[in-house]
């Protein structure tokens, strides 16, 4: 029986990205997880993760066969340790909604410098690309379904285009963070679904949401 390896992916290998086909036969362990690192936009249509002890990089966790791992190595320009690789393959702890796991992560060698202006603020490649648009879709499942809350904050004009109801498949509603005015609703991976509202917003509404 083939040995199974766990791999954390954060760029073009993620779901709906250009190289995800390489993971078509792999088992997805988590679509919502993170590990420590700093993410940069290379300017070539893919990101680069650099080792860090305090920043977070968000991505997905998969189980792959040795044959699938070889294909990922070729994509990432990794031959073996000690070679002049485009990306290094290392083992790192990955955090999911429920536990932690060790997995392979492809990181950019520290000897290859990245510009500070290329840093991806939130550590999420898919969000980084999506937020480059002005017109956005926003799925609300907690307090941001309350129009009175928008009126009190003076931002109701930003949330007048409600497209309808939506469902986040395989996510449950949870309260994972405390705040002065109560808890904050969150989505965690599960076998359940969460319903909410879908708004058509502009990038100008993001400062309020943040």
C-alpha positions in Angstrom: 0.0 0.0 0.0 1.3 3.4 -0.9 2.4 5.7 1.9 0.3 8.8 2.2 1.8 12.3 2.6 0.1 15.4 3.9 0.7 18.6 1.9 -0.4 22.2 2.7 -1.1 24.3 -0.4 -1.7 28.0 -0.4 -1.6 29.2 -4.1 -2.5 27.9 -7.5 -3.0 24.4 -6.2 -6.0 25.4 -4.1 -9.6 24.7 -5.1 -10.7 26.6 -8.3 -7.1 27.7 -9.0 -5.2 27.0 -12.2 -3.1 24.0 -10.9 -5.7 22.3 -8.7 -6.1 19.6 -11.3 -2.9 18.0 -9.9 -4.9 17.4 -6.7 -8.0 16.1 -8.4 -7.5 12.6 -7.0 -6.1 13.6 -3.6 -8.2 13.6 -0.4 -8.9 17.0 1.0 -8.4 17.0 4.8 -9.2 20.7 5.4 -10.2 23.6 3.1 -9.8 26.1 6.0 -6.4 25.9 7.7 -3.3 27.9 8.3 0.4 27.7 9.1 3.1 30.2 10.1 4.7 32.1 7.3 4.6 35.3 5.3 3.0 35.3 1.8 4.2 37.4 -1.1 2.9 38.0 -4.6 5.7 37.1 -7.1 4.0 39.1 -9.9 4.0 35.9 -12.1 0.5 34.7 -11.2 1.5 32.7 -8.2 2.5 33.4 -4.6 5.6 32.6 -2.5 5.6 31.7 1.1 8.6 32.6 3.3 9.2 31.1 6.7 8.0 33.2 9.7 7.2 32.6 13.4 4.4 35.1 13.7 2.5 35.8 10.4 -0.1 33.3 9.1 -0.6 31.8 5.7 -4.0 30.4 4.9 -4.7 27.4 2.6 -5.9 23.8 2.2 -4.6 20.5 3.5 -4.5 17.3 1.3 -3.4 13.7 1.5 -1.3 12.7 -1.5 0.4 9.5 -2.8 4.1 9.5 -3.6 3.3 9.7 -7.3 1.1 12.8 -6.7 3.9 14.3 -4.5 6.4 13.9 -7.4 4.1 15.9 -9.7 3.8 18.6 -7.1 7.6 18.6 -6.7 8.0 19.2 -10.5 5.5 22.1 -10.4 7.3 23.7 -7.5 10.8 23.3 -9.0 11.9 21.0 -6.2 14.5 18.3 -6.9 15.8 17.4 -3.5 17.4 18.9 -0.4 20.6 20.7 -1.1 19.8 21.4 -4.8 19.2 24.9 -6.2 15.5 24.5 -6.0 12.9 27.1 -6.9 10.9 26.2 -3.8 12.1 24.2 -0.8 9.9 21.4 0.6 9.8 21.3 4.4 7.7 19.9 7.1 5.6 22.3 9.2 2.7 22.2 11.7 -0.7 23.1 10.1 -3.7 24.2 12.1 -7.2 23.2 11.1 -10.5 24.2 12.8 -10.2 21.2 15.1 -6.6 20.0 15.4 -3.0 20.2 14.2 -1.1 18.1 11.7 2.4 18.0 10.3 2.5 18.5 6.5 4.8 19.3 3.7 4.9 23.0 2.7 6.7 24.5 -0.3 8.6 27.6 0.9 10.6 30.2 -1.0 14.3 30.1 -0.1 15.3 32.8 2.4 18.3 33.6 0.2 15.9 34.9 -2.5 14.7 38.3 -1.3 11.1 39.5 -1.7 10.1 43.2 -1.7 8.0 44.5 1.2 5.5 46.0 -1.2 4.7 42.5 -2.5 3.6 41.2 0.9 0.1 39.8 0.9 -1.5 41.5 3.9 -3.9 38.8 5.0 -1.8 35.8 4.1 -4.5 34.5 1.7 -3.8 34.2 -2.0 -7.4 33.7 -3.1 -8.6 36.7 -1.0 -5.7 38.8 -2.3 -6.8 38.1 -5.9 -10.5 38.6 -5.3 -10.1 41.9 -3.5 -8.4 43.4 -6.5 -11.9 43.9 -8.0 -14.1 46.8 -7.1 -17.4 44.8 -7.4 -17.6 42.0 -4.8 -20.1 39.5 -3.5 -20.3 39.2 0.3 -21.9 36.3 2.2 -23.2 37.4 5.7 -24.2 34.9 8.3 -24.2 36.8 11.6 -24.7 40.4 12.7 -24.2 41.7 9.2 -27.6 40.5 8.2 -29.0 43.2 10.5 -29.9 46.3 8.5 -30.5 48.4 11.6 -26.9 47.8 12.5 -25.8 49.3 9.1 -28.1 52.3 9.7 -26.6 53.0 13.2 -23.1 52.8 11.6 -24.1 55.1 8.7 -23.1 52.5 6.1 -26.6 51.2 5.1 -26.1 52.7 1.6 -23.3 50.2 1.1 -25.5 47.2 1.7 -28.7 47.9 -0.2 -28.1 45.4 -3.0 -29.2 42.1 -1.5 -29.0 39.4 -4.1 -30.9 36.8 -2.0 -30.3 33.9 0.4 -27.1 31.8 0.2 -25.8 28.6 1.8 -22.3 27.9 2.9 -22.0 24.2 2.2 -20.1 22.0 4.8 -19.7 24.9 7.3 -21.3 25.3 10.7 -22.0 28.6 12.6 -19.9 28.9 15.8 -18.9 31.6 18.2 -15.2 31.3 18.5 -14.1 34.9 19.5 -15.1 37.1 22.5 -15.8 40.8 22.1 -16.8 43.6 24.4 -20.3 43.6 22.9 -20.6 39.8 22.9 -19.3 37.0 20.7 -18.4 37.0 17.0 -20.0 34.6 14.6 -17.6 32.4 12.7 -17.7 29.5 10.2 -16.0 26.2 10.9 -15.7 23.2 8.7 -18.3 20.5 9.3 -20.8 18.2 7.6 -23.6 20.8 8.0 -24.6 24.0 6.1 -25.1 27.6 7.2 -27.6 30.0 5.6 -27.2 33.7 5.2 -27.6 36.7 2.9 -25.6 37.6 -0.2 -24.8 41.2 -0.8 -23.4 42.9 -3.9 -20.9 45.5 -2.5 -18.1 47.7 -3.6 -14.6 47.7 -2.2 -15.6 50.8 -0.2 -17.7 48.7 2.2 -14.6 46.6 3.2 -13.3 49.1 5.8 -16.6 48.7 7.8 -16.6 44.9 7.5 -13.0 44.7 8.7 
